[in-house]
Amino acid sequence: MTSRDGFQWTPETGLAQGVPSIGVILPPTNILSSSALYDVIVIGGGYSGLTATRDLTVAGLRVLLIEARDRIGGRSWSSNIDDYPFEMGGTWVHWGQPHVWREISRYNMRTELEESFDFSHGVNHFQLRTTQGASTMSHEEEVRLDTLLASGLEKFVNVDGDMGRKVIPFAHDAFHVPEARLYDEMSAQDRINIIALSLTPNERASLESFILLCSCGTLATTSFFELLHWWALCGYSYRGCMDALISYKFKGGQSTFAIKFFKEALATGRLSYAFNSPISSISDQGDKVTLTTRGGRQYSGARLVSTIPLNVLNSVSFDPPLGTQRAAATNIGHVNQCVKVHAEISSKDMRSWTGISYPFNKLMYAIGDGTTPAGNTHIVCFGGFNNHIHPEEDINQTKQAVESMAPGNMDIKRLVFHNWSKDEFAKGAWFFSPPQLLSTSLDAMRARQGNIVFANSDWAVGWRSFIDGAIEEGTRAAMTVKEELQPAPALRSSL
Amino acid sequence: MTSRDGFQWTPETGLAQGVPSIGVILPPTNILSSSALYDVIVIGGGYSGLTATRDLTVAGLRVLLIEARDRIGGRSWSSNIDDYPFEMGGTWVHWGQPHVWREISRYNMRTELEESFDFSHGVNHFQLRTTQGASTMSHEEEVRLDTLLASGLEKFVNVDGDMGRKVIPFAHDAFHVPEARLYDEMSAQDRINIIALSLTPNERASLESFILLCSCGTLATTSFFELLHWWALCGYSYRGCMDALISYKFKGGQSTFAIKFFKEALATGRLSYAFNSPISSISDQGDKVTLTTRGGRQYSGARLVSTIPLNVLNSVSFDPPLGTQRAAATNIGHVNQCVKVHAEISSKDMRSWTGISYPFNKLMYAIGDGTTPAGNTHIVCFGGFNNHIHPEEDINQTKQAVESMAPGNMDIKRLVFHNWSKDEFAKGAWFFSPPQLLSTSLDAMRARQGNIVFANSDWAVGWRSFIDGAIEEGTRAAMTVKEELQPAPALRSSL
């Protein structure tokens, strides 16, 4: 099955829109005849919506899942090309991420993970380029660069003499210490300015590229607090960051995981669904909520779970309108405009390679991520808003940006990508906060409004921005709705 | 409500059995009249059984929960004495423990945790005594002792030059690298013998007491592999161990958490239960499973989830009998004979104190754990099988062992404890494996047998022995049973 989403380029076929995915659902619509008024309507088939849908249907409620796309997964989905999964969005998971790991364990997929990194090939497995000229490092230097990245990050986060532990002692309650809010007034740039004298040029380049890999905004639009929060989530160490952020992925791709939620919900016999159904408006009439699709269809439910992402929320009309603070937050939006480009290249040695090309290049950070069935190396490259491109608009510029990550070693056989910035149902990649958004609006983003519960990783409290946060939020929404629609029965005792 | 479990001693009352707990369930029996043949019988109201019961009742199945005790929680429960919770068994949780954290998040208890440690009082917050003579350390030494504990542990686990990461790269799939099995042939004593020359006497004493705090067996009966597994779970660092093992607990006590599962199951209207109902036999007749209580009552279900702990499993008669390997494992048993004694003492400064008294004392490791409403300091002390006592048998000996942890600073106002070794429904504390048990029998312990599914933290694959592992197992059991009893209905489409 082929999704409309995503792009692929090969020398033979050129650029083509749409890539195959097991996350595409056929038939695209399945409306159970008995469902005039649903218990719950869930908008969005990403992990938040899938989790809410599954939990609610399993708990006995009749649910309608509405999705604008032709597939599940939202900002996390994989394309299977020649039996090899390319991750179009969210990719990596870790057992220290509680919500996603609980699901991986529950679906018995614990042994279906593999490491992205494989340092058993090649020689130069870490390359830092700060100008167009090559600066390949020797093995000894490369070990030092890992230390360099760690030491740059430690200087960056060490605001309290205890590596941020005093400021954020509870990673899942990040504003527990009120002082933490002060760091949300600051941007990453502000913090770098403070520690600038203590950073060597290479330390600073690698630190900045790592920060931009996290936020995919600019240094000035990246909340320093949110970076501290990520650091706390990762156990306050560079090694912890690498482990949790970019190491472990599904052998079969994200969509092999997402489909489990969907199938479990379907198996209850209580799931109706409609894909290809973008929403135009949502009206909460007090006794029920009615949504209208762009195509003019209407559906009603006693409750509605909206998993519409922050950056898209203001494209849907709400009646009554969104609360002031939520409306302000969605108009500000998050700053992540990640450009993620997969390249299949011929060099086998590049499997062990990691590279930073910053700040001059249109892509800045890349790692060897796998070996394809054809025996080619799969490289995944990241860029962001600081040097933004739309990769499908000028494919030669995109190829050049990939090649410039490791000049002479990038014999490109295939490119695969999803332009999240131009995706009207995402308008960006994973959530990353600008300064002040979280300290002013997190509570407002999390608040319910009448019969509508808002659930999205964008406003999770733990692994916000991650798949884990999406599942956290879907779980929360389902729990909220379930408790309201299933009041506790009186105890009947036969004794 | 007062449980039969546990003991309390004060100078005024002397020793008394039974302590109050909100985990005691009244009425103790609630059998729904419609339930002649249950869908599922769950044996055991610890976290495994509570999780399975909740998941199955929420999913629409009619469940009977049978429990030998008068309370929920199994080996994790809290006693509220004068509005202060003493943790009688399993206590600490962490957000890196996925199953327990998912539940804490789901029940919105994320902000109901607090830290056991509080270094804002007193002066000597780390005391190492290796002989009866006092050896209080200065603040400078104490920082070094923390380093000492870390360095001892690092020498202990560093079998691969990468702190155990190569041997156990996947903490939740610990036998992923076949070589890991070799370390299950070794005891902690074997490993210490290998590195003995590299350890200073104080390093060795603190390392040994830490190991015995983990296993509460003897060094010779403690699997080295299982310690490596704990180390991997804790993120391969001493700091990670302290964070995950002994830092964060519920402000209101474990039973405030356990009761959430029970109440959610009860609210479905599909839960029958019977406390005070020890089992004598279980018979799987193919079309159903029938259990018989010691009191002669019989109950039948289509499936049965047994959460009976490993050390107790051979006290119940199974027909057909337990498989050979499982029977062998239960006859071997695990080695944890933890002695956990809470002491309320008058010194406020002791709130900041941590002490090791090893190997001469009947208790070996203690920390300041809280301040009681009376303004006293709450100290929790640990002992194990290496120097075993039954604390209620000779209360003066027990008091002496507490006093000897910090001579002159232990003005005891109250003692609270649960003797897990003499508890016929536990026969020990949290699971800790002797050498060879896991590599030979983990799969057998996890296997189902006909209509009986076995679920217990004792054979979890992730945080085995922890509350997290219990929830992991309860989740697995519920998923297994649910999938069998609720076959997927055919898709009905009105399109």
Interface residues (C-beta under 8 A of the other chain):
Chain A: P27 T29 N30 I31 L32 S33 V58 A59 G60 W95 G96 Q97 P98 H99 V100 W101 R102 S105 R106 N108 R110 T111 L113 E115 P169 F170 A171 H172 D173 H176 G235 S237 G240 D243 L266 A267 T268 G269 V461 G462 E472 T475 R476 M479 Q486 A488 P489 L491 R492 S493 S494 L495
Chain B: P27 T29 N30 I31 L32 S33 V58 A59 G60 W95 G96 Q97 P98 H99 V100 W101 R102 S105 R106 N108 R110 T111 L113 E115 P169 F170 A171 H172 D173 H176 G235 S237 G240 D243 L266 A267 T268 G269 V461 G462 E472 T475 R476 M479 Q486 A488 P489 L491 R492 S493 S494 L495
